[in-house]
Amino acid sequence: MLGWELPPHNSGGLGVACLNLAHALSDQGADIDFVVPYTAEHPHTDFMHVVSATDIDPINRYGGGSYESLDIHKKMIPSIDHPDMLSIRDIQKSYQNFVSDYLMEFKPDVVHAHDWLTYEAGILAKKNYGIPLVAHVHATEYDRAGNHTGNLLIHEIEREGLMMADKIIAVSDLTKHIIHDKYGIPLDKIDVIYNSLDETYYKKGYEYDDSIHQYTTDLKNNGYTIVSTVGRFTVQKGLEFMMNAARKAIDINPKLFFIFAGDGEERNRLISDAATLGISKNVVFTGFIRGKKLRDIYSLSDIFVMSSVSEPFGLTALEAAYHKNALILTNQSGVSEVIWSCMKYDFWDEDKLADEILAIAASPALKTSLQKNVSHEYDRISWDKVAKKCQKIYNNVKHKG
């Protein structure tokens, strides 16, 4: 398995999905070598062999984990001001060389490559060693660019990886059709396998302590409705539309408080937008958070909004639902294909988003209904089922090989 990150050294949901998929596959008897492009400790991964392709520090320190499409070209080549800084292409080349050497001694049944960052190494494994290649698409460059052009080099890497793959796994039907429409890949080559909720939400102990978040707790006690969103602050996430919708909703109901949890290229712009719109006192930015702090935000929140312009899946929606949030999702999100007990809108429709926030805030019965019913829906999908579908794909590509 070729991946670019694993918790706790992940910049987003990709690492979480890879970890849980690998764990579920291991539970079903798979023997996994998981290659990452850095050297670090990975607690709770004794069910597989984590292999370090380079001796650099975890990639987020070098920008190598960046998914910010507007800035990624700056990281394709080393900075003149910082000549020792590794570029993404430097890391990918070292990663490929390591995989090539590794496969001279060990030949797995299948190579499973996650997203464009590892596709070139997967192509090498297939071309040079004849190993079946499964390409897993968690997001395309079209998603990351948020309907902008994106990076042409990344487009070409994705195109070649998807063409060379024996089978493609897409995390949603939305992603499947992007792959087909943008890259001309036959639909029958692409299988849709939805992600599931992080298993630690069921197994790992967690207890919310409201004394840590006294200010927000006091707001709730005084009748405020807490609206949150979690993710990278990039053009893909549509947060500027959500900020405008927040202003429209606050104009009608001043007792709305918005939490923007995350970080990224759009942070300064969003802070400026909140000030310009005159709603700074109703908005807080937490910065990048994970673990208990992230779960605290979910626990505080009444409504969770996924405002993405193009979201292949959206694990944060399942996490928020588990913590009894009412969900508002864009029609452009993959998770909306499996979650129905929610409110939906098109990412650009600020008026509709404002109306939906106001409706839930004004109706305790509606909020309770959405919170309760969604639990029956995310319970239907599990990483065990995901792993079984992957095993079937592995067996098919091995047989064809």
C-alpha positions in Angstrom: 0.0 0.0 0.0 1.4 3.4 -1.1 0.3 6.4 0.9 1.4 9.9 1.7 0.4 10.2 5.3 -0.8 8.4 8.4 -2.1 9.8 11.7 -0.7 11.5 13.7 1.2 13.0 10.8 -1.7 13.7 8.6 -3.0 17.0 7.2 -6.5 15.8 6.6 -8.9 12.9 6.1 -6.7 10.9 3.7 -4.4 9.6 6.4 -7.4 8.7 8.6 -9.1 6.8 5.7 -5.9 4.9 4.9 -5.3 3.9 8.5 -8.8 2.5 9.0 -8.9 0.7 5.7 -5.5 -0.9 6.4 -6.7 -1.9 9.9 -9.9 -3.5 8.5 -7.9 -5.3 5.8 -5.5 -6.6 8.4 -8.4 -7.9 10.5 -9.4 -9.9 7.5 -6.0 -11.5 7.1 -4.2 -9.1 4.8 -0.4 -8.7 5.3 0.3 -5.0 4.6 3.5 -3.0 4.0 2.4 0.6 4.1 5.0 3.0 2.5 5.1 6.6 3.7 7.5 9.3 2.4 9.0 10.3 5.8 10.3 8.8 9.1 8.2 9.1 12.2 6.5 7.1 14.9 3.0 5.9 14.2 1.3 4.6 17.4 -1.3 1.9 17.1 -0.1 0.6 13.7 1.3 -2.8 14.9 -1.3 -4.5 12.7 0.9 -3.6 9.6 4.4 -2.8 8.7 4.9 0.9 8.2 7.9 1.5 5.9 9.7 4.8 5.6 10.8 5.8 2.1 13.1 8.7 3.2 14.6 9.9 6.4 13.0 13.4 6.3 10.7 14.6 9.1 7.0 14.2 8.7 5.9 15.8 5.4 3.6 18.5 6.8 6.7 20.3 8.0 8.0 20.6 4.4 4.7 21.4 2.7 4.8 17.9 1.2 1.3 17.1 2.6 -0.1 20.2 1.0 -3.4 19.9 -0.9 -3.8 23.7 -1.5 -4.0 23.7 -5.3 -3.6 27.5 -5.6 -0.2 27.4 -3.8 1.1 23.9 -4.7 3.1 25.1 -7.7 5.3 27.0 -5.3 6.2 23.8 -3.7 6.9 21.9 -6.9 10.4 23.3 -7.0 12.7 24.3 -4.1 12.5 27.9 -2.9 15.3 30.2 -3.8 15.2 31.7 -0.3 15.3 28.2 1.3 17.5 26.1 -1.0 17.4 23.2 1.5 13.6 22.9 1.4 12.5 19.8 -0.2 9.9 20.1 -3.0 7.0 17.7 -3.5 8.7 16.5 -6.7 11.9 15.8 -4.8 10.1 13.7 -2.2 8.1 11.9 -4.9 11.3 11.0 -6.8 12.9 9.6 -3.6 9.7 7.7 -2.9 9.7 6.1 -6.3 13.4 5.1 -6.0 12.7 3.5 -2.7 9.7 1.6 -3.9 11.7 0.3 -6.9 14.5 -1.0 -4.7 12.0 -2.4 -2.2 10.3 -4.4 -4.9 13.5 -6.0 -6.0 13.4 -8.0 -2.8 9.7 -8.3 -2.1 6.9 -8.8 -4.6 3.4 -8.2 -3.1 0.2 -9.6 -4.7 -1.1 -6.1 -5.3 0.0 -2.5 -5.1 -2.7 -0.2 -3.8 -1.8 3.5 -4.4 -3.6 6.4 -2.7 -4.1 9.6 -4.7 -1.8 11.3 -7.2 1.1 11.7 -4.8 1.8 7.9 -5.1 0.6 7.1 -8.5 4.0 7.3 -10.2 5.4 4.8 -7.8 2.4 2.6 -8.5 3.0 2.9 -12.2 6.6 1.9 -11.7 5.6 -1.2 -9.8 3.3 -2.3 -12.6 5.6 -1.5 -15.5 8.9 -2.8 -14.0 7.6 -5.7 -11.9 4.2 -6.7 -13.4 2.4 -6.2 -10.1 -1.4 -5.4 -10.4 -2.1 -1.8 -9.6 -5.2 -0.5 -7.8 -5.6 3.3 -7.8 -7.6 4.7 -5.0 -9.1 8.2 -5.7 -9.9 10.1 -2.5 -9.8 13.4 -4.5 -8.9 14.6 -7.9 -7.1 17.8 -8.9 -10.5 19.1 -10.1 -11.8 18.7 -6.6 -8.8 20.3 -4.9 -8.9 23.3 -7.3 -12.5 24.1 -6.4 -13.7 24.4 -10.1 -10.5 26.3 -11.1 -8.0 25.0 -13.6 -5.7 23.4 -11.0 -2.2 22.1 -11.6 -1.6 20.7 -15.1 1.2 18.5 -14.0 -1.0 16.9 -11.4 -3.7 16.4 -14.0 -1.2 14.4 -16.1 0.0 12.3 -13.2 -3.6 11.5 -12.3 -4.5 10.7 -15.9 -1.5 8.3 -16.4 -2.1 6.6 -13.0 -5.8 6.0 -13.7 -5.1 4.8 -17.2 -2.4 2.3 -16.0 -4.4 1.0 -13.1 -6.0 -2.4 -13.3 -8.9 -1.2 -11.2 -9.9 2.2 -9.7 -11.6 2.8 -6.4 -13.6 6.0 -6.1 -14.9 7.2 -2.8 -18.3 8.3 -4.2 -20.4 8.2 -7.4 -19.6 11.9 -7.7 -15.9 11.1 -7.9 -16.5 8.2 -10.3 -18.2 10.4 -12.8 -15.4 13.1 -12.5 -12.9 10.4 -13.3 -15.0 9.3 -16.3 -15.9 12.8 -17.6 -12.5 14.5 -17.1 -10.1 11.6 -17.8 -12.1 9.4 -20.2 -11.8 6.3 -18.0 -14.5 3.7 -18.7 -17.1 3.5 -16.0 -16.8 -0.3 -15.7 -13.2 0.2 -14.6 -14.2 2.2 -11.6 -15.8 0.8 -8.4 -17.4 3.1 -5.8 -16.5 2.2 -2.2 -17.7 4.7 0.4 -15.6 5.5 3.4 -16.8 4.8 6.9 -16.6 6.5 10.3 -13.2 6.4 12.1 -13.3 3.3 14.2 -11.7 5.1 17.2 -15.0 7.0 17.6 -16.5 3.7 18.7 -13.6 2.2 20.6 -11.6 5.0 22.0 -12.7 6.6 25.3 -13.8 10.2 25.1 -15.5 12.6 27.5 -16.4 16.2 26.8 -15.5 18.7 29.5 -17.5 21.9 29.1 -15.3 23.8 31.6 -12.6 23.9 28.9 -14.9 25.8 26.5 -16.7 28.0 29.0 -17.3 31.0 26.7 -19.0 28.9 24.1 -20.9 26.9 26.7 -22.2 30.2 28.2 -23.4 31.3 24.8 -25.3 28.0 24.4 -26.8 28.5 27.9 -27.9 32.0 26.7 -29.8 30.6 23.7 -27.1 30.7 21.0 -27.0 28.0 18.3 -23.5 26.8 17.5 -22.7 26.2 13.9 -19.4 24.6 13.0 -17.3 23.5 10.0 -14.1 21.6 10.0 -11.5 21.2 7.3 -8.7 22.7 5.3 -9.2 26.4 4.5 -8.9 26.0 0.7 -10.9 27.0 -2.4 -12.2 23.5 -2.5 -14.1 23.9 0.8 -16.3 26.9 -0.3 -15.9 28.7 3.0 -16.3 32.1 1.5 -19.8 31.2 0.5 -20.5 29.9 4.0 -19.1 33.1 5.5 -21.5 35.2 3.4 -24.4 32.9 4.4 -23.4 33.3 8.0 -23.8 37.1 7.7 -27.2 36.7 6.1 -28.3 34.3 8.9 -26.9 36.5 11.7 -28.7 39.5 10.3 -32.0 37.7 11.1 -30.9 35.7 14.2 -28.1 37.4 16.1 -27.9 34.4 18.4 -25.9 32.3 16.0 -22.2 31.6 16.7 -19.9 30.1 14.0 -16.8 28.0 14.6 -14.4 27.7 11.7 -12.0 24.9 12.7 -8.9 24.3 10.5 -6.2 26.2 8.6 -4.9 26.7 5.1 -4.4 29.2 2.3 -7.7 30.9 2.8 -7.4 31.7 6.5 -6.4 35.3 6.3 -9.0 36.0 3.7 -11.7 34.5 5.8 -10.7 36.4 8.9 -10.8 39.6 6.8 -14.2 38.6 5.4 -15.7 38.2 8.9 -14.4 41.6 9.9 -15.6 43.3 6.6 -19.1 41.7 7.0 -19.3 42.9 10.6 -19.8 39.5 12.2 -16.4 39.0 13.9 -18.1 38.8 17.3 -20.2 35.8 16.1 -17.2 33.9 14.5 -14.2 32.2 16.0 -11.3 30.5 14.2 -9.7 27.7 16.1 -6.7 26.9 13.9 -5.7 23.4 13.0 -6.9 20.9 15.6 -7.1 17.1 15.9 -8.0 14.5 18.5 -9.9 15.5 21.6 -9.9 19.2 20.7 -11.6 18.3 17.4 -14.2 16.1 19.1 -14.8 18.9 21.6 -15.8 21.2 18.7 -18.2 18.5 17.4 -19.7 18.2 20.9 -20.2 21.9 21.3 -21.8 22.3 17.9 -25.5 22.0 17.2 -25.2 22.3 13.4 -22.4 21.1 11.2 -22.0 22.6 7.7 -20.0 21.0 4.9 -19.8 23.8 2.3 -17.5 22.2 -0.2 -17.4 23.2 -3.8 -16.4 19.6 -4.7 -16.0 17.0 -1.8 -15.3 13.5 -3.0 -16.6 12.1 0.3 -16.3 14.0 3.6 -15.5 12.0 6.7 -16.0 15.0 8.9 -19.7 14.9 8.3 -19.9 11.4 9.8 -17.8 12.4 12.7 -20.1 15.4 13.4 -23.2 13.2 13.0 -21.8 10.8 15.6 -21.5 13.7 18.0 -25.2 14.5 17.4 -24.9 17.4 15.0 -27.7 18.3 12.6 -26.0 18.2 9.2 -26.2 20.6 6.3 -24.3 19.3 3.2 -23.7 20.5 -0.3 -25.1 18.5 -3.2 -21.5 18.5 -4.4 -20.3 16.2 -1.6 -20.0 12.4 -1.8 -21.2 11.8 1.7 -24.6 13.3 0.7 -25.0 10.1 -1.4 -25.2 8.0 1.8 -26.7 10.5 4.2 -30.3 11.5 3.8 -31.3 12.8 7.2 -29.8 16.2 6.6 -30.4 19.4 4.7 -28.7 20.0 1.4 -28.0 22.9 -0.9 -25.7 23.9 -3.8 -22.4 25.3 -2.6 -23.0 28.7 -4.3 -26.5 29.2 -2.9 -25.8 31.4 0.1 -29.4 32.3 0.6 -30.5 28.7 0.9 -27.7 27.8 3.3 -28.7 30.8 5.5 -32.4 29.7 5.4 -31.5 26.1 6.4 -29.3 27.3 9.3 -32.2 29.6 10.5 -34.7 26.8 10.1 -32.8 24.4 12.3 -32.0 27.0 14.9 -35.7 28.0 15.1 -37.0 24.5 15.4 -35.8 22.2 18.2 -38.0 19.4 16.8 -36.4 19.7 13.4 -32.9 19.7 14.9 -33.7 16.7 17.1 -35.1 14.8 14.2 -32.1 15.4 12.0 -29.7 14.5 14.9 -31.5 11.2 15.7 -32.2 9.9 12.2 -28.7 10.3 10.8 -27.3 7.7 13.3 -29.3 5.0 11.5 -27.7 5.9 8.2 -24.0 6.0 9.1 -24.3 2.8 11.0 -25.0 1.0 7.7 -21.5 1.5 6.4 -18.4 0.1 8.1 -14.7 -0.3 7.4 -15.2 -4.1 7.6 -17.5 -3.8 4.6 -15.1 -1.5 2.8 -12.3 -4.0 3.4 -14.3 -6.9 2.0 -15.0 -5.0 -1.2 -11.3 -4.2 -1.5 -10.3 -7.8 -1.0 -12.7 -8.8 -3.8 -11.0 -6.2 -6.1 -7.5 -7.6 -5.1 -8.5 -11.1 -6.0 -10.0 -10.1 -9.3 -6.9 -8.1 -10.5 -4.6 -11.0 -9.2 -6.6 -13.5 -11.2 -6.5 -11.3 -14.4 -2.7 -10.9 -13.9 
